[in-house]
Amino acid sequence: MAQNNGRVASETEVTPKKLNSDETPKDRHRKIFGGGMGLSGKLLLLTILFVMLSEVLIFVPSIANYRNTWLRDRLAVGGVAATLLSESETLSPQVQQKLLEATGAQAISLAVGERRNLIAMESSEMNITKTIDMTQDSPWDAIGCSLQFLTGTRTGQIRVIGDIDMRSGGRVDMVFPASLLRDDLQKYALNILQLSLLISCLTAALVYLSIRSLLLRPLQRLTGSMMRFAESPENAREIIKPSGRADELGEAEIQLQSMQKSLNQTLNQQRRMAALGLAVSKINHDMRNLLASAQLFLERLELLPDPTVQRVAPKILATLDRAASYTSAVLSYGKAQEAAPELRVIRLASVLRDVEEVLGLSRYANGIEMHVSVPETQELEADPEQIFRVLLNLCRNSVQAMESSKGASGVVCRIEIHSKVKDDMLSIYVSDTGPGIPAKAQEGLFKAFQTSGKVGGTGLGLAIAAEIVVAHGGKITLEKDVTTGACFKIQLPYRHGAQATEKITRLFPADSSKG
């Protein structure tokens, strides 16, 4: 609980911010579902469009089939009449006229074997613009011819030739005005178009109503629930209640309910933690003042010549110092908020030299060795100040862990730092030969206020280091396969091809502090 006390006390963004202060979620809901072309309208139009497209694909072959049927019917009537009347040497003008009127033709002739008989003719002047042999007519020819007649691009007379389906055999040859076929085709096309439009609208309406009932309304319910919850996430009544559907939308409702419950609990917990954190901060502030007063009294007691006072007072004073340091660390952690990293190209070796200088370490100095095995030209994109703090914290912890044993005979106190590059990640290893970290302390090692067993530690250093590394897109872990001391592994995104160019060398020279 103490992990977040101070921090949440200084943060007020526990309630999600609105995208537009002048536009509420209800306004956006009305904007999406109440006005303009919403998903429902688009679905209706697309359904009508697709059904009409399907009807067009059916319409064209239907026109061609109607044209073939129309021609075959007239050839059949003309063929039968021509066969029956061909035995007569001559036909009266009245009979010829009735035959032409019955078939709608302007000329009819019959060919049996080598003999060809003219059965009837309206006029000797003919303007034949198209000859159709039904025995050789392909589907594509029928479609193209039908569209020509339908659009009126074919005029004049058409000549149609076909076989007579009778025992006598033979072929009938008829001439029709193009306008006759065109008029019938246009009437048929208009009827088909009206029927197709009716079917399209009916199908679109049925599909629209079905999809709206099965998909759109549940989606609107999900969206409405999310908007209402975004407006008041602390209100548990705004959490969606699953409808019990056994499909993908039902699963989405369940997942949304789980997410909303989790967020609601988190926000309520953060609100309580914020209030608790504020109270803890005030208590820490007052306690720090009380501890400062107690330190002043103890400093006066140290002046007394009593041996017991002289022996106990320093211990009590040291304890009060640690308590004051702890309260200061709690207040600092509660107020501090790490800024976003300002990424720059830095040289790792240069940063490590700065760490060595700040800690006052040099190889074989003060009984503690520091070995750095990092290529001089190895570069990475990072915030130099923040990476410096991380490495300084780890090295300082190692130094403090080895302080107690550096005077013992034969004990090696050494910090080793090396790096590896693998799969676009740069791994930095910081190890020491200290007593290591107890197994119990390894759990929650990077959580605030959980120390690694160091005397006087507040447990904030590693938590802040982990926060910085994560902000850089990496992670920090404790290697558990080491036999001596402790080894921390820092993984950071590695910038390939960033090895020393002239420009970068000028910007970040090797002896620059903190990169």
Secondary structure, DSSP 8 states (H G I E B T S, - for coil): -TTSHHHHHT--TTS---S-TT--HHHHHHHHHTSSS-HHHHHHHHHHHHHHHHHHHHHHHHHHHHHHHHHHHHHHHHHHHHHHHTTSS---HHHHHHHHHHHT-SEEEEEETTEEEEEEES-S---EEEEEETTS--HHHHHHHHHHHHHT---SEEEEEEE--STT--EEEEEEEHHHHHHHHHHHHHHHHHHHHHHHHHHHHHHHHHHIIIIIHHHHHHHHHHHHHHH-TT-GGGS------SSHHHHHHHHHHHHHHHHHHHHHHHHHHHHHHHHHHHHHHHHHHHHHHHHHHHHHHTTS--HHHHHHHHHHHHHHHHHHHHHHHHHHHHH--------EEEEHHHHHHHHHHHTT--TTBTTBEEEEE--TT-EEEE-HHHHHHHHHHHHHHHHHHHGGGTTSTT---EEEEEEEEETTEEEEEEEE-S----HHHHTTTTSTT---S-TT--S-HHHHHHHHHHHTT-EEEE--S-SSS-EEEEEEE--TT-S--HHHHHHS-TT-TT-
